[in-house]
Amino acid sequence: MLRVGNLQRSIDFYTRVLGMQLLRTSENPAYKYSLAFIGFGKNPEHAELELTYNWGVEHYEMGTAFGHIALGVPDVHGACDAIRAAGGQVTREPGPVKGGTTVIAFVTDPDGYKIELIERP
């Protein structure tokens, strides 16, 4: 689960920029939060990511325990080109991981969360 400052902005990023699907949403007026579940498909075949918007909270401090989300993609260079074309920000260009040969890159979502792309042909 990621806490986000603007639910629609985050849905747009994960669906339009990263190509995920919006799977479902829910509202909880009594506790003042909204949820969106996104992924490349539904559970149990695919993992889902929960986006939580606490009404009225537009910014969160990044904690020191969270590192990044990792996604396997068949072509990191092509994925980065598509992400840039969709308005996304590539923060580490494609290349081998330090001390290895696996090709990776990093992108950043609108709330500052890091997403590692790992080439898995």
The 8 nearest C-alpha neighbors of each residue, nearest first, counted from 0:
[[1, 49, 50, 48, 2, 51, 36, 47],
 [0, 2, 50, 51, 3, 49, 48, 112],
 [3, 1, 51, 52, 50, 0, 4, 59],
 [4, 2, 52, 5, 51, 1, 6, 110],
 [57, 3, 5, 58, 56, 52, 6, 110],
 [6, 4, 8, 3, 7, 9, 57, 52],
 [5, 7, 9, 8, 52, 10, 3, 4],
 [6, 8, 10, 9, 5, 11, 12, 35],
 [7, 9, 11, 5, 6, 10, 12, 109],
 [10, 8, 12, 6, 11, 7, 13, 5],
 [9, 11, 7, 13, 12, 8, 14, 6],
 [10, 12, 8, 14, 9, 15, 13, 7],
 [13, 11, 16, 9, 10, 15, 14, 8],
 [12, 14, 17, 10, 19, 11, 16, 15],
 [13, 15, 19, 18, 11, 20, 12, 17],
 [16, 14, 11, 18, 12, 17, 13, 85],
 [15, 17, 12, 85, 82, 13, 18, 14],
 [18, 16, 13, 14, 19, 15, 82, 12],
 [17, 19, 14, 15, 16, 13, 20, 39],
 [20, 18, 14, 39, 38, 13, 17, 37],
 [21, 19, 38, 37, 14, 22, 39, 18],
 [20, 22, 37, 23, 36, 14, 19, 38],
 [21, 23, 37, 36, 20, 38, 41, 24],
 [24, 22, 36, 21, 35, 25, 37, 34],
 [25, 23, 35, 34, 36, 26, 22, 33],
 [26, 24, 34, 33, 35, 27, 23, 32],
 [25, 27, 33, 28, 32, 34, 24, 31],
 [26, 28, 32, 29, 30, 31, 33, 25],
 [29, 27, 31, 30, 26, 32, 33, 54],
 [30, 28, 27, 31, 32, 26, 33, 54],
 [29, 31, 28, 27, 32, 53, 54, 26],
 [32, 30, 28, 54, 29, 27, 53, 33],
 [31, 33, 53, 54, 27, 52, 30, 26],
 [34, 32, 26, 52, 25, 51, 27, 53],
 [33, 35, 51, 25, 24, 50, 52, 26],
 [36, 34, 24, 50, 49, 23, 37, 25],
 [35, 37, 49, 23, 22, 48, 21, 50],
 [38, 36, 21, 22, 48, 20, 47, 19],
 [39, 37, 47, 19, 40, 20, 48, 46],
 [38, 40, 19, 20, 45, 41, 37, 18],
 [41, 39, 45, 38, 42, 20, 44, 46],
 [42, 40, 45, 44, 43, 47, 38, 46],
 [43, 41, 45, 44, 46, 47, 40, 38],
 [42, 44, 45, 41, 46, 40, 47, 38],
 [45, 43, 42, 41, 46, 40, 39, 47],
 [46, 44, 42, 40, 41, 43, 47, 39],
 [45, 47, 42, 38, 48, 43, 44, 41],
 [46, 48, 38, 37, 36, 45, 49, 42],
 [47, 49, 37, 36, 0, 38, 50, 46],
 [48, 50, 0, 36, 35, 1, 51, 47],
 [51, 49, 1, 35, 34, 0, 2, 36],
 [52, 50, 2, 34, 33, 3, 1, 49],
 [51, 53, 33, 3, 32, 6, 2, 54],
 [54, 52, 32, 56, 31, 55, 51, 33],
 [53, 55, 32, 31, 56, 52, 33, 57],
 [54, 56, 57, 53, 4, 52, 31, 32],
 [57, 55, 54, 53, 58, 4, 52, 59],
 [4, 56, 58, 55, 5, 59, 3, 54],
 [59, 57, 4, 56, 60, 3, 110, 5],
 [60, 58, 61, 57, 4, 2, 3, 56],
 [59, 61, 62, 58, 63, 111, 110, 2],
 [62, 60, 59, 63, 65, 111, 112, 64],
 [63, 61, 64, 65, 60, 59, 66, 112],
 [62, 64, 65, 61, 66, 60, 67, 112],
 [65, 63, 62, 66, 61, 67, 60, 112],
 [66, 64, 63, 62, 67, 61, 68, 112],
 [67, 65, 64, 68, 113, 63, 112, 62],
 [68, 66, 113, 114, 65, 69, 112, 115],
 [67, 69, 114, 115, 113, 70, 66, 112],
 [70, 68, 115, 114, 116, 67, 71, 117],
 [71, 69, 116, 117, 115, 72, 68, 114],
 [70, 72, 117, 119, 118, 116, 69, 73],
 [71, 73, 118, 119, 74, 117, 75, 70],
 [72, 74, 120, 119, 118, 75, 71, 117],
 [75, 73, 77, 76, 72, 118, 78, 120],
 [74, 76, 78, 118, 77, 79, 72, 93],
 [77, 75, 79, 78, 74, 93, 80, 104],
 [78, 76, 80, 74, 79, 75, 81, 82],
 [77, 79, 75, 81, 80, 76, 82, 74],
 [78, 80, 82, 76, 81, 77, 83, 75],
 [79, 81, 77, 83, 78, 82, 84, 76],
 [82, 80, 84, 78, 79, 83, 85, 77],
 [81, 83, 79, 87, 85, 16, 84, 80],
 [82, 84, 87, 86, 80, 85, 81, 79],
 [85, 83, 81, 82, 86, 80, 87, 16],
 [84, 86, 82, 16, 83, 87, 81, 15],
 [87, 85, 83, 84, 82, 88, 16, 12],
 [88, 86, 83, 82, 85, 16, 89, 84],
 [87, 89, 106, 107, 90, 83, 86, 82],
 [88, 90, 106, 91, 105, 92, 87, 79],
 [89, 91, 106, 105, 88, 92, 107, 104],
 [92, 90, 105, 104, 89, 93, 106, 103],
 [91, 93, 104, 94, 90, 89, 105, 79],
 [94, 92, 104, 103, 76, 102, 75, 91],
 [93, 95, 102, 103, 92, 96, 104, 101],
 [94, 96, 102, 100, 101, 103, 99, 97],
 [95, 97, 99, 101, 102, 103, 100, 98],
 [98, 96, 99, 95, 100, 101, 94, 102],
 [97, 99, 96, 100, 95, 101, 102, 94],
 [100, 98, 96, 97, 101, 95, 102, 94],
 [99, 101, 95, 96, 102, 98, 97, 94],
 [102, 100, 95, 96, 99, 103, 118, 117],
 [103, 101, 95, 94, 118, 96, 117, 100],
 [104, 102, 117, 116, 93, 94, 95, 96],
 [103, 105, 93, 116, 91, 92, 115, 94],
 [106, 104, 115, 91, 90, 114, 89, 116],
 [105, 107, 89, 90, 114, 88, 113, 115],
 [106, 108, 113, 112, 111, 88, 114, 90],
 [107, 109, 111, 112, 110, 113, 106, 12],
 [110, 108, 111, 9, 107, 12, 8, 112],
 [111, 109, 108, 112, 3, 4, 58, 9],
 [110, 112, 108, 109, 107, 113, 61, 106],
 [113, 111, 108, 107, 110, 114, 67, 109],
 [112, 114, 107, 67, 106, 111, 68, 115],
 [115, 113, 68, 106, 105, 67, 69, 107],
 [114, 116, 105, 69, 104, 68, 70, 117],
 [115, 117, 70, 104, 103, 71, 105, 69],
 [118, 116, 103, 71, 72, 70, 102, 119],
 [117, 119, 72, 73, 75, 102, 74, 71],
 [120, 118, 73, 72, 71, 117, 74, 75],
 [119, 73, 118, 74, 72, 71, 117, 75]]
